[in-house]
Amino acid sequence: MQSAGDVGYEHAQIGAEYWAGLPLPWNTSGQDLEITKAEFSQVPKGLKVIEYRAVNGNETDGNILFSSNDGKSGLADLLKARNYADHPVMVKAKSGSDIYYIARVKVTGPVHGALKDCRFWYRQDNKEYQQQVDCSTIIRLGPPIKYQK
């Protein structure tokens, strides 16, 4: 679904950190595969990727498309979630993965462009592959969101 359109956030603050989700991995082939790495191919000026993680949607209240890293959003604290990125992520044949990839990004100034073009590295049948998937996360500076207690 994420690869079918843009994800956006118009309340970013300079110096703040956010989580941007990559598309949920799906394996449409008839053989299992192992994802070894995933990242945004294009990171615009004004954003810096601090780290990539792989987390389990069953442990993070589902697949998070975009979230603040300030602890006030009410979503799972992704810094405390188990990080599965240190090992290959198995995706069974003809199914999706419960584990998805996220990027922790910091806003360093006005953002010019979008986080785009998600690239996945994977292994299948002892061969290494890369696949680029369309994705776009638009982050813009704007007034901060005021959370109710």
DSSP file with accessible surface (Angstrom, degrees, kcal/mol):
  #  RESIDUE AA STRUCTURE BP1 BP2  ACC     N-H-->O    O-->H-N    N-H-->O    O-->H-N    TCO  KAPPA ALPHA  PHI   PSI    X-CA   Y-CA   Z-CA
    1    1 A M    >         0   0  204      0, 0.0     3,-1.6     0, 0.0     4,-0.3   0.000 360.0 360.0 360.0 -39.8    0.0    0.0    0.0
    2    2 A Q  G >   +     0   0   14      1,-0.3     3,-1.1     2,-0.2   134,-0.4   0.830 360.0  57.4 -63.4 -30.8    2.8    2.4    0.8
    3    3 A S  G 3  S+     0   0   59      1,-0.2    -1,-0.3   132,-0.1   131,-0.1   0.570  96.4  66.4 -78.7  -4.0    4.3    2.0   -2.6
    4    4 A A  G <  S-     0   0   92     -3,-1.6     2,-0.3     1,-0.0    -1,-0.2   0.541 114.6  -8.0 -92.8  -6.5    1.0    3.1   -4.2
    5    5 A G  S <  S-     0   0   38     -3,-1.1   131,-0.5    -4,-0.3     2,-0.3  -0.931  83.0 -65.3-167.4-172.4    1.2    6.7   -2.9
    6    6 A D  E     -a  136   0A 108     -2,-0.3     2,-0.4   129,-0.1   131,-0.2  -0.725  27.7-150.7 -96.0 142.9    2.9    9.3   -0.7
    7    7 A V  E     -a  137   0A  21    129,-2.7   131,-3.4    -2,-0.3     2,-0.3  -0.887  28.8-171.2-100.8 139.7    3.1    9.3    3.1
    8    8 A G  E     -a  138   0A  54     -2,-0.4     2,-0.3   129,-0.2   131,-0.2  -0.960  26.3-175.5-140.1 156.4    3.4   12.8    4.5
    9    9 A Y  E     -a  139   0A  34    129,-2.1   131,-2.7    -2,-0.3     3,-0.3  -0.940   0.7-178.8-148.4 123.8    4.0   14.8    7.6
   10   10 A E  E    S+     0   0A 138     -2,-0.3   129,-0.1   129,-0.2   131,-0.0   0.014  70.3  70.4-116.0  28.0    3.7   18.6    7.7
   11   11 A H  E     +     0   0A  64    131,-0.1   134,-0.3   130,-0.1   130,-0.2   0.075  62.4 144.7-130.3  22.5    4.6   19.3   11.3
   12   12 A A  E     -a  141   0A   1    128,-2.1   130,-1.6    -3,-0.3     2,-0.4  -0.286  33.9-150.7 -68.0 150.9    8.3   18.5   11.4
   13   13 A Q    >   -     0   0   72    128,-0.2     3,-2.1   130,-0.0    94,-0.4  -0.964  24.5-105.2-123.5 138.9   10.7   20.6   13.6
   14   14 A I  T 3  S+     0   0  103     -2,-0.4    94,-0.2     1,-0.3     3,-0.1  -0.399 109.5  21.2 -61.9 132.2   14.3   21.3   13.0
   15   15 A G  T 3  S+     0   0   42     92,-3.2    -1,-0.3     1,-0.3     2,-0.1   0.194  98.9 119.6  92.9 -14.4   16.4   19.1   15.4
   16   16 A A    <   -     0   0   30     -3,-2.1    91,-2.4    91,-0.1     2,-0.4  -0.452  55.5-135.9 -83.9 156.7   13.6   16.6   16.0
   17   17 A E  E     +E  106   0B  54     89,-0.2    52,-2.0    -2,-0.1     2,-0.3  -0.887  22.9 178.7-112.6 147.2   13.8   12.9   15.2
   18   18 A Y  E     -EF 105  68B   7     87,-2.7    87,-2.9    -2,-0.4     2,-0.5  -0.909  26.8-122.3-140.1 163.0   11.1   10.8   13.5
   19   19 A W  E     -EF 104  67B   3     48,-3.2    48,-2.1    -2,-0.3     2,-0.5  -0.948  22.6-168.3-109.4 128.0   10.6    7.2   12.3
   20   20 A A  E     -EF 103  66B   0     83,-2.6    83,-2.6    -2,-0.5     2,-0.2  -0.976  15.1-140.5-116.9 123.8    9.8    6.7    8.6
   21   21 A G  E     -E  102   0B   1     44,-2.7    81,-0.2    -2,-0.5     3,-0.1  -0.575   4.3-142.8 -85.4 143.8    8.6    3.3    7.6
   22   22 A L        -     0   0    0     79,-2.9    79,-0.1    -2,-0.2   -20,-0.1  -0.607  46.7 -72.7 -90.9 162.9    9.6    1.5    4.4
   23   23 A P        -     0   0   10      0, 0.0    78,-0.3     0, 0.0    -1,-0.1  -0.238  56.7 -98.3 -58.3 145.5    7.0   -0.7    2.6
   24   24 A L        -     0   0   53     76,-0.1     2,-0.2     1,-0.1    76,-0.1  -0.439  46.2-110.5 -63.4 127.2    6.0   -3.9    4.2
   25   25 A P        -     0   0    9      0, 0.0    72,-2.1     0, 0.0     2,-0.4  -0.440  38.4-176.3 -66.8 133.7    8.0   -6.7    2.6
   26   26 A W  E     -H   96   0C 172     70,-0.2     2,-0.6    -2,-0.2    70,-0.2  -0.985  16.9-152.2-127.6 140.9    6.0   -9.2    0.4
   27   27 A N  E     +H   95   0C   5     68,-2.7    68,-1.0    -2,-0.4    67,-0.4  -0.933  16.6 173.6-113.7 106.3    7.3  -12.3   -1.3
   28   28 A T        +     0   0  120     -2,-0.6    -1,-0.1    66,-0.2    65,-0.1   0.500  52.6  95.0 -89.9  -4.5    5.2  -13.0   -4.4
   29   29 A S  S    S-     0   0   35      2,-0.2    65,-1.6    66,-0.1    66,-0.1  -0.256  84.8-115.2 -81.8 175.1    7.5  -15.8   -5.6
   30   30 A G  S    S+     0   0   61     63,-0.2     2,-0.4    64,-0.1    63,-0.2   0.342  93.0  68.7 -91.5   4.8    7.2  -19.5   -4.9
   31   31 A Q  S    S-     0   0   97     61,-0.1    -2,-0.2    93,-0.0    63,-0.2  -0.965  86.1-108.7-126.2 145.8   10.4  -19.7   -2.8
   32   32 A D        -     0   0   65     -2,-0.4    93,-0.3    61,-0.1     2,-0.3  -0.235  37.9-166.3 -61.3 155.4   11.3  -18.3    0.6
   33   33 A L  E     -B   91   0A  19     58,-2.1    58,-2.9    91,-0.1     2,-0.5  -0.945  16.4-135.3-141.4 163.7   13.7  -15.4    0.7
   34   34 A E  E     -BC  90 123A  63     89,-2.6    89,-2.8    -2,-0.3     2,-0.5  -0.984  13.3-145.8-123.4 121.8   15.9  -13.6    3.3
   35   35 A I  E     +BC  89 122A   6     54,-3.0    54,-2.8    -2,-0.5    87,-0.3  -0.732  17.3 179.1 -84.0 130.5   16.1   -9.8    3.3
   36   36 A T  E     -     0   0A  47     85,-2.7     2,-0.3    -2,-0.5    86,-0.2   0.627  63.0  -1.6-106.7 -17.5   19.5   -8.7    4.4
   37   37 A K  E     - C   0 121A 100     84,-1.4    84,-2.9    52,-0.1    -1,-0.4  -0.966  53.7-171.2-168.4 152.0   19.2   -4.9    4.2
   38   38 A A  E     + C   0 120A   3     -2,-0.3     2,-0.3    82,-0.2    82,-0.2  -0.989  17.4 151.0-150.1 145.4   16.7   -2.2    3.3
   39   39 A E  E     - C   0 119A  50     80,-2.1    80,-3.2    -2,-0.3     2,-0.5  -0.986  48.2 -91.5-163.0 164.5   17.0    1.6    2.9
   40   40 A F  E     - C   0 118A   4     -2,-0.3    78,-0.2    78,-0.2    77,-0.2  -0.745  29.3-154.0 -78.9 130.7   15.8    4.7    1.2
   41   41 A S  E    S+     0   0A  41     76,-3.2     2,-0.5    75,-0.8    76,-0.2   0.809  81.9  45.3 -76.0 -30.2   17.8    5.3   -1.9
   42   42 A Q  E     + C   0 116A  96     74,-2.1    74,-2.0    75,-0.2    -1,-0.2  -0.968  62.0 179.7-121.4 120.8   17.2    9.1   -1.9
   43   43 A V        -     0   0   60     -2,-0.5    72,-0.2    72,-0.2     3,-0.1  -0.979  26.7-135.1-117.0 117.7   17.5   11.2    1.3
   44   44 A P    >   -     0   0   14      0, 0.0     3,-1.8     0, 0.0    69,-0.2  -0.263  28.4 -87.3 -74.7 160.5   16.7   14.8    0.6
   45   45 A K  E 3  S+G  112   0B 165     67,-0.6    67,-2.4     1,-0.2     3,-0.1  -0.380 116.1  42.6 -59.0 137.2   18.7   17.8    1.9
   46   46 A G  E 3  S+     0   0B   7      1,-0.3    62,-2.6    65,-0.2    63,-1.1   0.253 102.5  81.5 103.4 -11.1   17.4   18.7    5.3
   47   47 A L  E <   -G  107   0B  13     -3,-1.8     2,-0.4    60,-0.2    -1,-0.3  -0.968  54.9-167.4-125.8 145.9   17.1   15.1    6.6
   48   48 A K  E     -G  106   0B 130     58,-2.1    58,-2.7    -2,-0.4     2,-0.6  -0.997  19.8-135.4-130.5 126.4   19.8   12.8    8.0
   49   49 A V  E     -G  105   0B  36     -2,-0.4    56,-0.2    56,-0.2     3,-0.1  -0.727  20.6-178.0 -79.8 122.2   19.2    9.1    8.4
   50   50 A I  E     -     0   0B  60     54,-3.4     2,-0.3    -2,-0.6    -1,-0.2   0.852  62.1 -24.1 -86.9 -42.0   20.6    8.1   11.8
   51   51 A E  E     -G  104   0B  47     53,-1.1    53,-3.0     2,-0.0     2,-0.4  -0.985  50.7-129.2-164.3 159.8   19.9    4.4   11.6
   52   52 A Y  E     -G  103   0B  58     -2,-0.3     2,-0.3    51,-0.2    51,-0.2  -0.937  28.6-179.3-112.6 143.6   17.8    1.7   10.0
   53   53 A R  E     -G  102   0B  34     49,-2.6    49,-2.6    -2,-0.4     2,-0.5  -0.935  23.6-140.5-135.3 160.9   16.0   -0.9   12.0
   54   54 A A  E     +G  101   0B   0     -2,-0.3    30,-3.5    47,-0.2    31,-0.4  -0.996  30.4 177.0-121.2 123.5   13.8   -3.9   11.4
   55   55 A V  E     -G  100   0B   0     45,-2.8    45,-2.9    -2,-0.5     2,-0.5  -0.890  31.5-110.2-128.1 159.5   10.9   -4.3   13.8
   56   56 A N  E >>  -G   99   0B  23     26,-0.4     3,-2.0    -2,-0.3     4,-0.6  -0.783  14.8-146.3 -94.2 124.3    8.0   -6.7   14.3
   57   57 A G  T 34>S+     0   0   11     41,-3.4     5,-2.7    -2,-0.5     3,-0.5   0.765 100.2  61.6 -59.5 -26.3    4.6   -5.2   13.6
   58   58 A N  T 345S+     0   0  121      1,-0.2    -1,-0.3    40,-0.2     3,-0.1   0.684 109.9  41.8 -73.3 -15.3    3.1   -7.5   16.3
   59   59 A E  T <45S+     0   0   92     -3,-2.0    -1,-0.2     1,-0.1    -2,-0.2   0.424 115.1  49.4-106.2  -4.8    5.4   -5.8   18.8
   60   60 A T  T  <5S-     0   0    0     -4,-0.6    16,-0.4    -3,-0.5    -2,-0.1   0.021 116.1 -96.0-126.7  26.7    4.9   -2.2   17.6
   61   61 A D  T   5S-     0   0  121     -3,-0.1    -3,-0.2    -4,-0.1     2,-0.1   0.861  85.9 -52.5  61.8  34.0    1.1   -1.7   17.3
   62   62 A G  S   <S-     0   0   30     -5,-2.7     2,-0.8    -6,-0.2    -3,-0.1  -0.417  97.3 -27.4  99.4-173.5    1.2   -2.6   13.5
   63   63 A N        -     0   0   54     -2,-0.1     2,-0.5    36,-0.0   -42,-0.1  -0.678  62.9-147.7 -82.1 108.2    3.3   -1.3   10.6
   64   64 A I        -     0   0   12     -2,-0.8     3,-0.2     1,-0.2   -42,-0.1  -0.662  16.2-174.7 -82.9 121.3    4.1    2.3   11.5
   65   65 A L  S    S-     0   0   72     -2,-0.5   -44,-2.7     1,-0.3     2,-0.3   0.867  73.1  -9.0 -81.7 -40.4    4.3    4.5    8.4
   66   66 A F  E    S+F   20   0B  30    -46,-0.2    -1,-0.3    36,-0.0     2,-0.3  -0.948  70.6 167.5-158.8 138.7    5.5    7.7   10.1
   67   67 A S  E     -F   19   0B   6    -48,-2.1   -48,-3.2    -2,-0.3     2,-0.1  -0.995  34.8-111.4-154.1 148.5    5.9    8.6   13.8
   68   68 A S  E     -F   18   0B  14     -2,-0.3     3,-0.3   -50,-0.2   -50,-0.2  -0.439  18.2-144.6 -72.4 152.7    7.5   11.1   16.0
   69   69 A N  S    S+     0   0   32    -52,-2.0   -51,-0.1     1,-0.2    -1,-0.1   0.067  77.5  96.7-104.5  22.8   10.4   10.0   18.2
   70   70 A D  S    S-     0   0   75    -53,-0.1    -1,-0.2   -54,-0.0   -52,-0.1   0.471  90.9-122.2 -93.9  -2.6    9.3   12.2   21.1
   71   71 A G  S    S+     0   0   68     -3,-0.3     3,-0.2     5,-0.1    -2,-0.1   0.495  91.8  94.3  78.7   1.7    7.4    9.6   23.1
   72   72 A K        +     0   0  143      1,-0.1    -1,-0.1     2,-0.1    -3,-0.1   0.548  57.3  82.8-101.7 -10.0    4.2   11.7   23.0
   73   73 A S  S    S-     0   0   34     -5,-0.2    -1,-0.1     1,-0.1     3,-0.1   0.674  94.7-123.9 -73.2 -17.1    2.5   10.3   20.0
   74   74 A G  S    S+     0   0   70      1,-0.3     2,-0.1    -3,-0.2    -1,-0.1   0.409  73.4 118.6  87.7  -4.2    1.0    7.3   21.9
   75   75 A L  S    S-     0   0   79      1,-0.2    -1,-0.3    -7,-0.1   -14,-0.1  -0.451  77.7 -70.0 -88.6 169.3    2.6    4.8   19.5
   76   76 A A        -     0   0   24    -16,-0.4     2,-1.0    -2,-0.1    -1,-0.2  -0.203  48.5-111.4 -57.1 145.9    5.1    2.2   20.4
   77   77 A D    >>  -     0   0   68      1,-0.2     3,-1.2    -3,-0.1     4,-0.7  -0.717  30.5-165.6 -80.3 104.2    8.6    3.4   21.4
   78   78 A L  T 34 S+     0   0    1     -2,-1.0    -1,-0.2     1,-0.3    -2,-0.1   0.703  82.6  64.6 -72.1 -17.9   10.6    2.1   18.5
   79   79 A L  T 34 S+     0   0   72      1,-0.2    -1,-0.3    -3,-0.1     4,-0.1   0.786 106.9  44.5 -70.8 -25.0   13.9    2.6   20.3
   80   80 A K  T <4 S+     0   0  177     -3,-1.2    -2,-0.2     2,-0.1    -1,-0.2   0.606  92.8 102.4 -92.3 -14.0   12.8    0.0   22.8
   81   81 A A  S  < S-     0   0   17     -4,-0.7     2,-0.1     1,-0.1   -21,-0.1  -0.410  88.0 -94.7 -70.1 146.5   11.5   -2.4   20.2
   82   82 A R        -     0   0  155     -2,-0.1     2,-0.6   -26,-0.1   -26,-0.4  -0.379  37.2-135.9 -60.6 135.0   13.6   -5.4   19.4
   83   83 A N        +     0   0   40      1,-0.1     3,-0.4   -28,-0.1   -28,-0.2  -0.864  23.5 179.6-100.0 116.4   15.8   -4.7   16.3
   84   84 A Y    >   +     0   0   32    -30,-3.5     3,-1.4    -2,-0.6   -29,-0.1   0.351  57.2  98.7 -94.7   4.3   15.8   -7.6   13.8
   85   85 A A  T 3   +     0   0   31    -31,-0.4    -1,-0.2     1,-0.3     4,-0.1   0.664  66.1  72.9 -70.9 -15.3   18.1   -5.9   11.3
   86   86 A D  T 3  S+     0   0  130     -3,-0.4    -1,-0.3   -32,-0.1    -2,-0.1   0.603 103.3  40.3 -74.7 -11.3   21.3   -7.7   12.6
   87   87 A H  S <  S-     0   0  130     -3,-1.4   -52,-0.1   -52,-0.0     0, 0.0  -0.949 102.0 -85.1-132.5 155.0   20.1  -10.9   11.0
   88   88 A P        -     0   0   56      0, 0.0     2,-0.6     0, 0.0   -52,-0.2  -0.292  41.4-130.0 -58.5 142.5   18.5  -11.8    7.7
   89   89 A V  E     -B   35   0A   5    -54,-2.8   -54,-3.0    -4,-0.1     2,-0.3  -0.882  18.9-138.6-100.1 116.0   14.7  -11.5    7.8
   90   90 A M  E     -B   34   0A  86     -2,-0.6     2,-0.5   -56,-0.2   -56,-0.2  -0.585  17.6-172.0 -76.5 131.5   12.9  -14.6    6.4
   91   91 A V  E     -B   33   0A   2    -58,-2.9   -58,-2.1    -2,-0.3     6,-0.1  -0.980  21.3-134.1-124.1 114.4    9.9  -13.9    4.2
   92   92 A K    >   -     0   0  123     -2,-0.5     3,-1.1     4,-0.3   -65,-0.3  -0.244  35.4 -82.2 -64.7 156.7    8.0  -17.1    3.3
   93   93 A A  T 3  S+     0   0   28      1,-0.2   -63,-0.2   -63,-0.2    -1,-0.1  -0.245 111.0   6.3 -59.2 140.6    6.9  -17.8   -0.2
   94   94 A K  T 3  S+     0   0  153    -65,-1.6     2,-0.3   -67,-0.4    -1,-0.2   0.806 115.9  89.8  56.6  36.9    3.6  -16.1   -1.3
   95   95 A S  E <  S-H   27   0C  35     -3,-1.1   -68,-2.7   -68,-1.0     2,-0.2  -0.962  70.4-111.4-152.9 170.1    3.3  -14.1    1.9
   96   96 A G  E     -H   26   0C  26     -2,-0.3     2,-0.3   -70,-0.2    -4,-0.3  -0.543  32.9-112.8 -99.2 169.4    4.1  -10.9    3.7
   97   97 A S        -     0   0   10    -72,-2.1    -6,-0.1    -2,-0.2   -40,-0.0  -0.790   1.4-149.0-103.7 144.8    6.5  -10.4    6.6
   98   98 A D  S    S+     0   0   95     -2,-0.3   -41,-3.4   -74,-0.1     2,-0.4   0.686  86.2  78.6 -76.7 -20.5    5.5   -9.3   10.1
   99   99 A I  E     + G   0  56B  25    -43,-0.3     2,-0.3    -9,-0.2   -43,-0.2  -0.769  63.7 178.1 -93.8 131.2    8.9   -7.6   10.3
  100  100 A Y  E     - G   0  55B   1    -45,-2.9   -45,-2.8    -2,-0.4     2,-0.3  -0.894  25.2-114.5-130.6 161.7    9.2   -4.3    8.5
  101  101 A Y  E     - G   0  54B   6    -78,-0.3   -79,-2.9    -2,-0.3     2,-0.3  -0.749  28.2-177.4-102.1 143.8   12.0   -1.7    8.1
  102  102 A I  E     -EG  21  53B   0    -49,-2.6   -49,-2.6    -2,-0.3     2,-0.4  -0.953  16.2-142.6-135.5 153.7   12.1    1.8    9.5
  103  103 A A  E     -EG  20  52B   0    -83,-2.6   -83,-2.6    -2,-0.3     2,-0.7  -0.970  10.4-142.8-116.9 132.9   14.5    4.7    9.3
  104  104 A R  E     -EG  19  51B  45    -53,-3.0   -54,-3.4    -2,-0.4   -53,-1.1  -0.868  31.4-174.7 -91.0 117.7   15.2    7.0   12.2
  105  105 A V  E     -EG  18  49B   0    -87,-2.9   -87,-2.7    -2,-0.7     2,-0.4  -0.894  18.0-151.3-119.2 147.6   15.7   10.4   10.6
  106  106 A K  E     -EG  17  48B  80    -58,-2.7   -58,-2.1    -2,-0.4     2,-0.6  -0.956  18.9-129.3-115.9 136.4   16.7   13.8   12.0
  107  107 A V  E     + G   0  47B   0    -91,-2.4   -92,-3.2    -2,-0.4   -60,-0.2  -0.748  29.4 172.5 -85.2 119.3   15.5   17.1   10.6
  108  108 A T  E     -     0   0B  80    -62,-2.6   -61,-0.2    -2,-0.6    -1,-0.1   0.516  62.6 -36.4-104.8  -9.8   18.6   19.3   10.0
  109  109 A G  E    S-     0   0B   9    -63,-1.1    -1,-0.3   -96,-0.1   -94,-0.1  -0.965 101.3 -18.8 175.4-170.1   17.0   22.2    8.2
  110  110 A P  E    S-     0   0B  75      0, 0.0     2,-0.5     0, 0.0   -63,-0.1  -0.323  70.8-123.1 -55.4 136.3   14.3   22.9    5.6
  111  111 A V  E     -     0   0B  13    -65,-0.1     2,-0.7    28,-0.1   -65,-0.2  -0.764  23.5-167.1 -92.5 125.1   13.5   19.7    3.7
  112  112 A H  E     - G   0  45B 119    -67,-2.4   -67,-0.6    -2,-0.5     2,-0.3  -0.849  61.5 -14.1-113.8  90.1   13.9   19.8    0.0
  113  113 A G  S    S-     0   0   34     -2,-0.7    26,-0.5   -69,-0.2     2,-0.3  -0.732  84.2 -73.0 116.9-164.4   12.4   16.7   -1.6
  114  114 A A  E     - D   0 138A  14     -2,-0.3     2,-0.5    24,-0.1    24,-0.2  -0.897  38.0 -99.7-131.9 156.5   11.2   13.4   -0.2
  115  115 A L  E     + D   0 137A   0     22,-2.5    22,-2.4    -2,-0.3     2,-0.3  -0.715  65.3 174.1 -69.4 122.0   12.6   10.2    1.2
  116  116 A K  E     +CD  42 136A  78    -74,-2.0   -74,-2.1    -2,-0.5   -75,-0.8  -0.912  25.7  27.1-138.0 164.2   12.2    8.1   -1.9
  117  117 A D  E     -     0   0A  25     18,-1.6   -76,-3.2    -2,-0.3     2,-0.4   0.972  63.1-141.3  54.0  88.6   12.9    4.8   -3.7
  118  118 A a  E     -CD  40 133A   0     15,-2.0    15,-3.6   -78,-0.2     2,-0.4  -0.637  15.2-158.4 -81.6 129.9   13.1    2.0   -1.2
  119  119 A R  E     -CD  39 132A  73    -80,-3.2   -80,-2.1    -2,-0.4     2,-0.4  -0.932   5.6-166.5-114.8 134.0   15.8   -0.6   -1.9
  120  120 A F  E     -CD  38 131A  17     11,-2.9    11,-2.6    -2,-0.4     2,-0.5  -0.959   7.2-156.5-119.4 135.3   15.8   -4.1   -0.5
  121  121 A W  E     +CD  37 130A  46    -84,-2.9   -85,-2.7    -2,-0.4   -84,-1.4  -0.936  27.4 165.8-106.0 132.7   18.7   -6.5   -0.6
  122  122 A Y  E     -CD  35 129A  37      7,-2.4     7,-3.1    -2,-0.5     2,-0.4  -0.960  31.5-135.9-147.4 165.0   17.8  -10.2   -0.4
  123  123 A R  E     +CD  34 128A  70    -89,-2.8   -89,-2.6    -2,-0.3     2,-0.3  -0.977  24.2 168.5-123.6 133.7   19.0  -13.7   -0.8
  124  124 A Q  E >  S- D   0 127A  25      3,-2.4     3,-1.4    -2,-0.4   -91,-0.1  -0.968  70.5  -5.3-147.8 129.2   17.0  -16.5   -2.5
  125  125 A D  T 3  S-     0   0  100    -93,-0.3     3,-0.1    -2,-0.3    -1,-0.1   0.903 128.6 -57.5  54.5  43.3   18.2  -19.9   -3.6
  126  126 A N  T 3  S+     0   0  152      1,-0.2     2,-0.4    -3,-0.0    -1,-0.3   0.673 114.8 114.2  61.9  21.5   21.8  -18.9   -2.7
  127  127 A K  E <   - D   0 124A 116     -3,-1.4    -3,-2.4     2,-0.0     2,-0.4  -0.945  62.3-131.0-120.7 146.0   21.8  -15.9   -5.0
  128  128 A E  E     + D   0 123A 119     -2,-0.4     2,-0.3    -5,-0.2    -5,-0.2  -0.780  30.4 175.2 -97.4 138.3   22.0  -12.2   -4.0
  129  129 A Y  E     - D   0 122A  89     -7,-3.1    -7,-2.4    -2,-0.4     2,-0.4  -0.928  21.4-151.7-136.6 160.7   19.5   -9.7   -5.4
  130  130 A Q  E     - D   0 121A 111     -2,-0.3     2,-0.4    -9,-0.2    -9,-0.2  -0.986  13.8-174.1-127.9 143.7   18.5   -6.0   -5.0
  131  131 A Q  E     - D   0 120A 104    -11,-2.6   -11,-2.9    -2,-0.4     2,-0.5  -0.993  12.9-150.2-139.1 131.6   15.1   -4.7   -5.7
  132  132 A Q  E     - D   0 119A  82     -2,-0.4     2,-0.4   -13,-0.2   -13,-0.2  -0.863  14.1-167.1-100.6 132.8   13.9   -1.1   -5.7
  133  133 A V  E     - D   0 118A  34    -15,-3.6   -15,-2.0    -2,-0.5     2,-0.1  -0.962  27.9-109.8-119.3 134.1   10.3   -0.4   -4.8
  134  134 A D  E     +     0   0A 112     -2,-0.4     2,-0.3   -17,-0.2  -129,-0.1  -0.420  53.4 149.2 -61.2 133.0    8.6    2.9   -5.3
  135  135 A a  E     -     0   0A   7     -2,-0.1   -18,-1.6  -131,-0.1     2,-0.3  -0.960  23.2-169.1-159.8 154.2    8.0    4.7   -2.1
  136  136 A S  E     -aD   6 116A   9   -131,-0.5  -129,-2.7  -134,-0.4     2,-0.5  -0.919   7.6-176.6-154.1 123.3    7.8    8.3   -1.0
  137  137 A T  E     -aD   7 115A   1    -22,-2.4   -22,-2.5    -2,-0.3     2,-0.5  -0.979  15.5-158.7-121.1 114.8    7.7    9.9    2.4
  138  138 A I  E     -aD   8 114A  47   -131,-3.4  -129,-2.1    -2,-0.5     2,-0.5  -0.838   9.7-175.1 -97.7 123.9    7.2   13.7    2.3
  139  139 A I  E     +a    9   0A   1     -2,-0.5     2,-0.3   -26,-0.5  -129,-0.2  -0.982   6.2 176.0-122.2 126.5    8.4   15.6    5.4
  140  140 A R  E     -     0   0A  90   -131,-2.7  -128,-2.1    -2,-0.5     2,-0.2  -0.954  32.9-108.7-129.8 149.5    7.8   19.4    5.7
  141  141 A L  E     +a   12   0A  68     -2,-0.3  -128,-0.2  -130,-0.2  -130,-0.1  -0.486  55.9 134.1 -71.1 145.0    8.4   21.9    8.5
  142  142 A G        -     0   0   23   -130,-1.6  -131,-0.1    -2,-0.2     3,-0.1  -0.970  58.0 -44.1-173.4-178.8    5.3   23.3   10.1
  143  143 A P        -     0   0   93      0, 0.0  -133,-0.0     0, 0.0  -130,-0.0  -0.333  68.0-104.7 -63.5 141.4    3.7   24.1   13.4
  144  144 A P        -     0   0   71      0, 0.0     2,-0.3     0, 0.0  -132,-0.1  -0.326  33.5-108.8 -66.5 150.4    4.2   21.4   16.0
  145  145 A I        -     0   0   68   -134,-0.3     2,-0.7    -3,-0.1  -134,-0.0  -0.626  26.2-139.5 -77.3 134.6    1.3   19.0   16.9
  146  146 A K        -     0   0  178     -2,-0.3     2,-0.3     0, 0.0    -1,-0.0  -0.879  17.4-150.8 -98.7 115.1   -0.1   19.7   20.3
  147  147 A Y        -     0   0   87     -2,-0.7     2,-0.3     1,-0.0   -74,-0.1  -0.650   8.9-131.6 -86.8 141.8   -0.9   16.4   22.1
  148  148 A Q              0   0  193     -2,-0.3    -1,-0.0     1,-0.1     0, 0.0  -0.697 360.0 360.0 -90.7 145.4   -3.7   16.2   24.6
  149  149 A K              0   0  258     -2,-0.3    -1,-0.1     0, 0.0     0, 0.0  -0.471 360.0 360.0 -87.6 360.0   -3.0   14.5   27.9
